Amino acid sequence: MKINIYQIDMKRDKNRVAFDGLEHLEKFQGSSIVDSSIYDQVFSGEVNCENLEGVYRIFNTELPPGYHARSLSVSDVVEVVESKTVKPSFYFCDSIGFKSIEFESPAPVKKETLRVVLVEPGKLAREAFIGTELSDMQAVVDGSIEQFCPFDDTIAIICNEEGKVFGKDLNRAIYDENGQMIEIMAGTFFVCSAPPTSENFKSLSDEQTQKYMKLFRYPEQFFRFNEEIKAVKYSPEKNKSYER
């Protein structure tokens, strides 16, 4: 199946319809028509699947190599260009399933990006490229961002500052140099470079990318034991646990 994927650019989303289903469009933007002008193309290529549910699985849970955009979510649009089993059309990822819509495909947009390690609850850490604007970073962590610098080198963990307040899924534990747990991150976060000589975040180097992909590679499950909180790493593919 040959497809294109389009996602809303948060800076152009004046009516805040990103991640909302079709039923909310008229309420928030005054029209039920999907506004293609706020979308960017984030993927174009062939995928090994026979239906849109397979596309959702690949881009929401598996994430193919070379794909650096957000996980496929509600409000994204999938264009089926060629398929033996699905009618070529534009399909809106709705709250439940996909809906065929009228949509004018925007031209691919090149934008400045940051190379980061993206760490999502229940998923393997992965290299990703995200936008440099504040709205781009807020979209990744699903809220206001907070900078956390627990390590000696010049990197920062960027997370949702109210992740625990809003009950985001527990993600990864942070340990000190002696292996003692000092914090538990809630919700999606990413790791980037934060040089002390710069006011802006920077892309990770090759060495930093490999280091933090290894450090945060496996998701963790948390439990209480003898009045202490413990974490166990596990592989989401094999559903096997790895003790720290």
N, C-alpha and C positions, 0 to 999 in steps of 0.2 A: 504494500500500500504506500503510495506517495502522498505526503501531507505537508501542510504548512501550519504553524501554530502562531497565534497572535495573542498578546497580552496587553493589558491596559498600562500605559505610562502614567505613573502616579502624579507626575507634575501637571499633566493635562487633564486629570480627572477632577474637574471643578465640582462636579455633583456627587463625588464620592460613591460611585457605583461599582468600583472594583470589589470583587468577591461577593457581590450580591446577585441573586437570581433574576430571571426575566420579570417576575411578578413585581419586583421593586422598582423597575426602571421608570415607569410612568410617575410614580410617587416622588422620586428623587430628581429626575431630569425633565419631567413634564412630557415625556414621550415614551412609548413602548418600543421604539426603534433603537436597535443597537448602534451607537455612534462610532463608526469605524475610524473617525479622525483622532480618537484618543488611544488607538491601538498601535503597537509596533510588532513587526514580525520578529519572532525570537527563534524560530526553527524552520528549516526547510530540508526535506530529505525523505528517504524511504525507511519504513519500519516493518518489521516482520509480525504482522497481526492481521486479523480478518474483520475486526469490527472496532467501533469507537470505544467500547469498554476495554479492549486490549490496548488502545492508544492511551487511555486514562491510566491503566495499570503501569505501563512502561514509563510514562512521564510524571507519575505521581509517586510511585513507590520504588521503581527500579532505577530510573534516570540514566539514560544511555550515555556512554563515553562521548565527550565533546559537547554535551548539552549543559549550558551554564546559566540558564534562566531559572525563574521560580518553578517549583513543582506545579504541575497542571492543576488548576483550581476553578471553582465557580467564577464565571464571567470571562474565562478564556474562550477563544474561538479556534476551532480546528477546521482547516480547509482540507477536504479530501479531494486531491487532484486526480489521482488514478487509483482504482480499486476494482477488483473482480466481485466484491461482495457488498460494497457500500456505494450508494449513489454519490457521484461527485457533487459537492455542495459545501456550504459553510455551516458548521454546527456549533452552537453555543453550549458550553458546558454549564448546565443548569444545576439547581440544587439536587435534582434527581434526574440523572440521565442527560442526554444531549437533545437539543431542539434545532431543527433546520431553520436558518434565518437568512434574510437579505443582508448582504455585507459587501462593502467595497474594499478589497484588499489594499492596505497601504504599502508603500514601497519600503524595503528594508532600511532601517535607520542605524547608522554607525554612531555610537556615543562613547564618551570617555568612561572607562570602567576601572574598578579595583580588582586585583587578583586576591582572593581571600580563601580561607578554609571555612566552608559552611557546615555547621553542626546542627542537625535537626533531631528532635526526640525520636527514638526508635529506628533511626537510619544510620548507615555508615557515613562518617565524615567524608566530604568530597571537596575538591577544588571547584571554585566557582568564580564568575566575573559579575560584579554587581555595579550599578550606577554610582556615581560619586556624589550625587545630590542627597541632601538630608532626607527628602521624601523617598528616595530609592532605598536608603538604609532602614528607614522606618517601615517600609513595606516588607523588607526581609524579616525583621523581628516582630512585625505586626504590632507596632506601637512606638511610643517615644523611646529613643535610644539612651543607653547609659554605657559609659566607658569603664571597664574594669581591667586593671593592670596588675595581676598577681605574680607575674614572672619577672626575672631579672633582665631579660632582653627587651628590645624596643618593640614589643607587640602589644596590642590591646584586644581584649574580648569586648565585642559590641553586642549588647543584649537589650531586651525589653526591660526598662527600669521598673516596671510594675508587673513583671512576669509572675511573681509569686502571689501578689495581691489579687490578680485576676485568675489565679488557679491554672496557669499554663502547665503543661505536662513537664515533669521533672526530666532533665536532659542528661547532663554530665556533672560529675563531681570535680572540684578543683582541689589539688593536693599540694602541700608545701614540699620543700626539699627533703623532708624526712618521711614523706609518704602519708602524712596526716591530712585527713579531709578538712579543708578550711571553708568550703562553700559548695553549694549545689545550685547549678544554673537551671532556671525554669524557662521553658520555651526555646525557640530557635535562636541561636547566636552565631556570629561569625568572628573569625580571627583575622586581623589585618596588621599592617605595620604602623607604628605611631612614633616616628622619630621625634626626640625632644626639641629638635631645631625647626620643626615644622608645625604649623597650626592645623594642617590637614592630614587625614589618614592617607597612607600610601599602600601600594601593592606589596604583597609578600614576595620575597626572593625565592628562588628554587629551593634553597636550603631550608628556609622557614616554612615553606609550603609542605615539604616532606616531613619536617619535624612535627608540625601540628596536625597533619593528617594522621600520622602515626600515634600521636598522643591521644587524640580524640576519636580514633577510627571506629571503635565499637560503642554502641549505645549501652547504657547502664540501667539496671533495675535496682530500686532502693528498698530497703527493709530495715526494721528496727530489731536489734539483737543486744540483749543485756544493757538496755537503756542507751544504746548507741546506734546511730544510723550507719548502715553498711551499704556498699554498692557492689554489684556483680555485673561484669561485662558479659554481653551475649552477642551472638551473630544473628542478625535478622533473617539471613538467608537460610541458615541451618537450624535456627532456634536452639543453639547450644550456648551454654554459659561459660564464661572465662573469668575466673577469680583473679582479682588484682594481686 
